[in-house]
Amino acid sequence: MALIAVPAGGMAAGRSMETGRVTSQPIGHYEFCKKFSSECKPVKGSTAAPKVTDYGWDVVNEINKAVNFSVMPKTDFEMFGKEEVWAYPDVAGDCEDYVLLKRHMLIERGFSAADTLITVVRKPDGEGHAVLTLRTAEGDFVLDNLVDDVKNWRDTPYSYLKRQASNNAGRWVTIENGSDVLVGALK
């Protein structure tokens, strides 16, 4: 069965993130890219976001729930004795580890690396967090380890700061319409 249909002409206004200038790559992602350089290269086919089929949405929801269920939440300090280690989780991980695994699984199932983008957000309490953004013709959707439902990014409580560029998995760009308030960079 097909995961995606022929790309639509344009994205739903306001339902997709507007990206801006190139910005700093999170240090954890930089270190991850040194180990897994193939995960952080320019992306081919990074054109219009695709229309996801019903079967494709089933796959997205299945992967989000399966990873949320199978990975036990643990901080990098608990696992590695230091802050900000981005790694594929075996049995435990923190937010970016969930994201890495979900992204990897979606790409294995036929989604493009151009449409599965690691995204840095700020939670309502001010804490930094990572989610996976899925670009679609219907808008941008978020896979999050804190909730099992895949939601349009506008239906989440986060302020969106930056994400991977759709044309280069090792480059990061700002999100221009991600917050109504000005926020600083995360550590």
Contacts in CASP RR format, 6 or more apart in sequence:
PFRMAT RR
TARGET T0000
AUTHOR 0000-0000-0000
METHOD contacts of the structure
MODEL  1
MALIAVPAGGMAAGRSMETGRVTSQPIGHYEFCKKFSSECKPVKGSTAAP
KVTDYGWDVVNEINKAVNFSVMPKTDFEMFGKEEVWAYPDVAGDCEDYVL
LKRHMLIERGFSAADTLITVVRKPDGEGHAVLTLRTAEGDFVLDNLVDDV
KNWRDTPYSYLKRQASNNAGRWVTIENGSDVLVGALK
1 53 0 8 1.000
1 55 0 8 1.000
1 56 0 8 1.000
2 53 0 8 1.000
2 55 0 8 1.000
2 56 0 8 1.000
3 52 0 8 1.000
3 53 0 8 1.000
3 55 0 8 1.000
3 56 0 8 1.000
3 59 0 8 1.000
3 109 0 8 1.000
3 110 0 8 1.000
3 111 0 8 1.000
4 50 0 8 1.000
4 51 0 8 1.000
4 52 0 8 1.000
4 53 0 8 1.000
4 56 0 8 1.000
4 111 0 8 1.000
5 50 0 8 1.000
5 51 0 8 1.000
5 52 0 8 1.000
5 53 0 8 1.000
6 50 0 8 1.000
6 51 0 8 1.000
7 47 0 8 1.000
7 48 0 8 1.000
7 49 0 8 1.000
7 50 0 8 1.000
7 51 0 8 1.000
7 137 0 8 1.000
8 48 0 8 1.000
8 49 0 8 1.000
8 50 0 8 1.000
8 51 0 8 1.000
8 137 0 8 1.000
9 48 0 8 1.000
9 137 0 8 1.000
10 48 0 8 1.000
10 137 0 8 1.000
11 48 0 8 1.000
11 49 0 8 1.000
11 137 0 8 1.000
11 138 0 8 1.000
11 139 0 8 1.000
12 137 0 8 1.000
12 138 0 8 1.000
12 139 0 8 1.000
14 139 0 8 1.000
14 154 0 8 1.000
14 177 0 8 1.000
15 138 0 8 1.000
15 139 0 8 1.000
15 140 0 8 1.000
15 152 0 8 1.000
15 154 0 8 1.000
16 49 0 8 1.000
16 135 0 8 1.000
16 139 0 8 1.000
16 140 0 8 1.000
17 133 0 8 1.000
17 140 0 8 1.000
17 153 0 8 1.000
17 160 0 8 1.000
17 163 0 8 1.000
17 175 0 8 1.000
17 176 0 8 1.000
17 177 0 8 1.000
17 178 0 8 1.000
18 175 0 8 1.000
18 176 0 8 1.000
18 177 0 8 1.000
19 163 0 8 1.000
19 165 0 8 1.000
19 166 0 8 1.000
19 173 0 8 1.000
19 174 0 8 1.000
19 175 0 8 1.000
19 176 0 8 1.000
20 173 0 8 1.000
20 174 0 8 1.000
20 175 0 8 1.000
20 176 0 8 1.000
21 173 0 8 1.000
21 174 0 8 1.000
22 165 0 8 1.000
22 171 0 8 1.000
22 172 0 8 1.000
22 173 0 8 1.000
23 162 0 8 1.000
23 172 0 8 1.000
23 173 0 8 1.000
23 174 0 8 1.000
23 185 0 8 1.000
24 162 0 8 1.000
24 172 0 8 1.000
24 185 0 8 1.000
25 33 0 8 1.000
25 170 0 8 1.000
25 171 0 8 1.000
25 172 0 8 1.000
26 84 0 8 1.000
26 86 0 8 1.000
26 96 0 8 1.000
26 120 0 8 1.000
26 172 0 8 1.000
26 186 0 8 1.000
27 84 0 8 1.000
28 84 0 8 1.000
28 85 0 8 1.000
28 86 0 8 1.000
28 96 0 8 1.000
29 40 0 8 1.000
29 86 0 8 1.000
29 96 0 8 1.000
29 118 0 8 1.000
29 170 0 8 1.000
29 172 0 8 1.000
31 84 0 8 1.000
31 85 0 8 1.000
31 86 0 8 1.000
32 39 0 8 1.000
32 40 0 8 1.000
32 86 0 8 1.000
32 87 0 8 1.000
32 100 0 8 1.000
33 39 0 8 1.000
33 40 0 8 1.000
33 170 0 8 1.000
39 169 0 8 1.000
40 169 0 8 1.000
40 170 0 8 1.000
41 168 0 8 1.000
41 169 0 8 1.000
41 170 0 8 1.000
42 167 0 8 1.000
42 168 0 8 1.000
42 169 0 8 1.000
43 112 0 8 1.000
43 113 0 8 1.000
43 114 0 8 1.000
43 166 0 8 1.000
43 167 0 8 1.000
43 168 0 8 1.000
43 169 0 8 1.000
44 114 0 8 1.000
45 112 0 8 1.000
45 114 0 8 1.000
46 112 0 8 1.000
46 114 0 8 1.000
46 166 0 8 1.000
46 167 0 8 1.000
47 114 0 8 1.000
48 137 0 8 1.000
49 115 0 8 1.000
49 135 0 8 1.000
49 136 0 8 1.000
49 137 0 8 1.000
49 139 0 8 1.000
49 140 0 8 1.000
50 112 0 8 1.000
50 115 0 8 1.000
50 136 0 8 1.000
50 137 0 8 1.000
51 136 0 8 1.000
51 137 0 8 1.000
51 138 0 8 1.000
52 60 0 8 1.000
52 134 0 8 1.000
52 136 0 8 1.000
52 137 0 8 1.000
52 138 0 8 1.000
57 150 0 8 1.000
59 106 0 8 1.000
59 109 0 8 1.000
60 106 0 8 1.000
60 134 0 8 1.000
60 141 0 8 1.000
60 143 0 8 1.000
60 150 0 8 1.000
61 150 0 8 1.000
63 102 0 8 1.000
63 105 0 8 1.000
63 106 0 8 1.000
63 109 0 8 1.000
63 143 0 8 1.000
64 102 0 8 1.000
64 143 0 8 1.000
64 144 0 8 1.000
64 148 0 8 1.000
64 150 0 8 1.000
65 148 0 8 1.000
67 98 0 8 1.000
67 101 0 8 1.000
67 102 0 8 1.000
67 105 0 8 1.000
67 145 0 8 1.000
68 98 0 8 1.000
68 145 0 8 1.000
68 148 0 8 1.000
70 91 0 8 1.000
71 89 0 8 1.000
71 91 0 8 1.000
71 92 0 8 1.000
71 93 0 8 1.000
71 97 0 8 1.000
71 98 0 8 1.000
71 101 0 8 1.000
71 145 0 8 1.000
72 91 0 8 1.000
72 92 0 8 1.000
72 93 0 8 1.000
73 92 0 8 1.000
73 93 0 8 1.000
73 94 0 8 1.000
73 145 0 8 1.000
74 92 0 8 1.000
74 93 0 8 1.000
74 94 0 8 1.000
75 94 0 8 1.000
76 82 0 8 1.000
76 83 0 8 1.000
76 84 0 8 1.000
76 85 0 8 1.000
76 93 0 8 1.000
76 94 0 8 1.000
77 83 0 8 1.000
78 92 0 8 1.000
79 85 0 8 1.000
79 92 0 8 1.000
79 93 0 8 1.000
86 96 0 8 1.000
86 97 0 8 1.000
86 100 0 8 1.000
87 93 0 8 1.000
87 97 0 8 1.000
87 100 0 8 1.000
88 97 0 8 1.000
88 100 0 8 1.000
88 101 0 8 1.000
88 104 0 8 1.000
89 97 0 8 1.000
89 98 0 8 1.000
89 100 0 8 1.000
89 101 0 8 1.000
95 129 0 8 1.000
95 130 0 8 1.000
95 131 0 8 1.000
95 145 0 8 1.000
95 146 0 8 1.000
96 118 0 8 1.000
96 130 0 8 1.000
98 130 0 8 1.000
98 145 0 8 1.000
99 118 0 8 1.000
99 130 0 8 1.000
99 131 0 8 1.000
99 132 0 8 1.000
99 143 0 8 1.000
99 145 0 8 1.000
100 118 0 8 1.000
102 116 0 8 1.000
102 132 0 8 1.000
102 143 0 8 1.000
103 113 0 8 1.000
103 116 0 8 1.000
103 118 0 8 1.000
103 132 0 8 1.000
106 116 0 8 1.000
106 132 0 8 1.000
106 134 0 8 1.000
107 113 0 8 1.000
107 116 0 8 1.000
111 134 0 8 1.000
113 169 0 8 1.000
114 135 0 8 1.000
114 166 0 8 1.000
114 167 0 8 1.000
115 134 0 8 1.000
115 135 0 8 1.000
115 136 0 8 1.000
115 166 0 8 1.000
116 132 0 8 1.000
116 133 0 8 1.000
116 134 0 8 1.000
116 135 0 8 1.000
117 132 0 8 1.000
117 133 0 8 1.000
117 134 0 8 1.000
117 135 0 8 1.000
117 163 0 8 1.000
117 164 0 8 1.000
117 165 0 8 1.000
117 166 0 8 1.000
118 130 0 8 1.000
118 132 0 8 1.000
118 133 0 8 1.000
118 163 0 8 1.000
118 164 0 8 1.000
119 130 0 8 1.000
119 131 0 8 1.000
119 132 0 8 1.000
119 133 0 8 1.000
119 142 0 8 1.000
119 160 0 8 1.000
119 162 0 8 1.000
119 163 0 8 1.000
119 164 0 8 1.000
119 175 0 8 1.000
120 128 0 8 1.000
120 129 0 8 1.000
120 130 0 8 1.000
120 161 0 8 1.000
120 162 0 8 1.000
120 163 0 8 1.000
120 186 0 8 1.000
121 128 0 8 1.000
121 129 0 8 1.000
121 130 0 8 1.000
121 131 0 8 1.000
121 156 0 8 1.000
121 158 0 8 1.000
121 159 0 8 1.000
121 160 0 8 1.000
121 161 0 8 1.000
122 128 0 8 1.000
122 129 0 8 1.000
122 158 0 8 1.000
122 159 0 8 1.000
122 161 0 8 1.000
122 179 0 8 1.000
122 183 0 8 1.000
122 186 0 8 1.000
123 129 0 8 1.000
123 157 0 8 1.000
123 158 0 8 1.000
124 157 0 8 1.000
124 158 0 8 1.000
128 186 0 8 1.000
129 146 0 8 1.000
129 158 0 8 1.000
131 142 0 8 1.000
131 143 0 8 1.000
131 144 0 8 1.000
131 145 0 8 1.000
131 156 0 8 1.000
131 158 0 8 1.000
132 142 0 8 1.000
132 143 0 8 1.000
132 144 0 8 1.000
133 140 0 8 1.000
133 141 0 8 1.000
133 142 0 8 1.000
133 153 0 8 1.000
133 163 0 8 1.000
134 140 0 8 1.000
134 141 0 8 1.000
134 142 0 8 1.000
134 143 0 8 1.000
134 150 0 8 1.000
135 166 0 8 1.000
139 152 0 8 1.000
139 153 0 8 1.000
140 152 0 8 1.000
140 153 0 8 1.000
141 150 0 8 1.000
141 151 0 8 1.000
141 152 0 8 1.000
141 153 0 8 1.000
142 150 0 8 1.000
142 151 0 8 1.000
142 152 0 8 1.000
142 153 0 8 1.000
142 156 0 8 1.000
143 150 0 8 1.000
144 151 0 8 1.000
144 156 0 8 1.000
153 160 0 8 1.000
159 178 0 8 1.000
159 179 0 8 1.000
159 181 0 8 1.000
159 183 0 8 1.000
160 175 0 8 1.000
160 177 0 8 1.000
160 178 0 8 1.000
160 179 0 8 1.000
161 174 0 8 1.000
161 175 0 8 1.000
161 178 0 8 1.000
161 179 0 8 1.000
161 183 0 8 1.000
161 184 0 8 1.000
161 185 0 8 1.000
161 186 0 8 1.000
162 172 0 8 1.000
162 173 0 8 1.000
162 174 0 8 1.000
162 175 0 8 1.000
163 172 0 8 1.000
163 173 0 8 1.000
163 175 0 8 1.000
164 170 0 8 1.000
164 171 0 8 1.000
164 172 0 8 1.000
164 173 0 8 1.000
165 171 0 8 1.000
165 172 0 8 1.000
165 173 0 8 1.000
END
